[in-house]
Amino acid sequence: MKLDQNEIQKIGHTLKKADRILIVSHKSPDGDTVGSALGLYHSFKAMGKSPTVTCIDSMPPEFSFMPSVDQYQLGMDHLNYDLFFIVDCGATHLTGLNESHPQLFDKTLEVVNIDHHPTNTHYGKYNLVVDKAASATMIVYQMLADLQLPISRQSATCLLTGLYTDTGSFMHSNTNVDALMIAARLLAKGADLRSISKEIFNTTKISTMRLWGRVLKNTYQTPEGVTMSVVSKKDFQETGADYSEMTGVVDYVNSVPNSKYSVILTERDDVVKGSLRTLKDDVDVSAIASQYGGGGHVKAAGFAVKGRLEKEVRWKVVD
Ligand SMILES: [Mn+2]
């Protein structure tokens, strides 16, 4: 995978001078944003710098196996840092900091934006945005390799976690040659693949099972071939699951044969979130999501609209 060497040089230059570095993960953190941040964290630590990782939401317990995940600081109170990295954030609001700290996005501060969402607006002073990259951690890996910075076993495990989760354990269509090459290089650096697969894919809480049970039970297919399911606030209350436990269930819904694409609608506070996936080559779900003010990748996208879910029962007279 080739990165813009002009940007890499500029980042290398500002990194050399920096000591205090803040690394920002997006809200509702996933394996890719946490893996990217911690991958950077370990490398910067090894260089003798003072990195801090932050997220406005707390870390889900399934990421506990990732080295130094306990170092996450909840939210951000000041901008007193030499350099900032924002990772896997396709839009500024996903940091949860765009209103409290708009200076982060006006290109006055030393901000590096590392992302792989095609909707990314290049809000950083420096931007490494590669929409062909299967994960943000791939870009982090390539940047560290280009700058010849240290990649420890710990760093490699975190970076491989992002690649593993964003490719759905190498099953999604974004699993390309670069993804597997970088995965191999991370394994060669000592990444702990066994822990990743065990902790992330083979561990399911009882509340998650119950929530997924409801999602699967509510699944139906429209005459147009769209596979849909819905989850209400009540489903979360009754199963004791939280929103983060929805991660992954859309892939099950999407596995219904002859599905054009799949949508799960989730009722959350006063918004309804839509999560879209497709396995079809000729369907672009990010275009569908953008009709509702959302975005994402061609094969995986999402949106959020104000409102709540209401069941509609249709009756018709037949003879
Ligand atoms: Mn990602």
Boltz pocket constraint, residues with backbone or C-beta under 6 A from the ligand:
constraints:
  - pocket:
      binder: B
      contacts: [[A, 32], [A, 33], [A, 88], [A, 116], [A, 134], [A, 135], [A, 136], [A, 166]]
      max_distance: 6.0
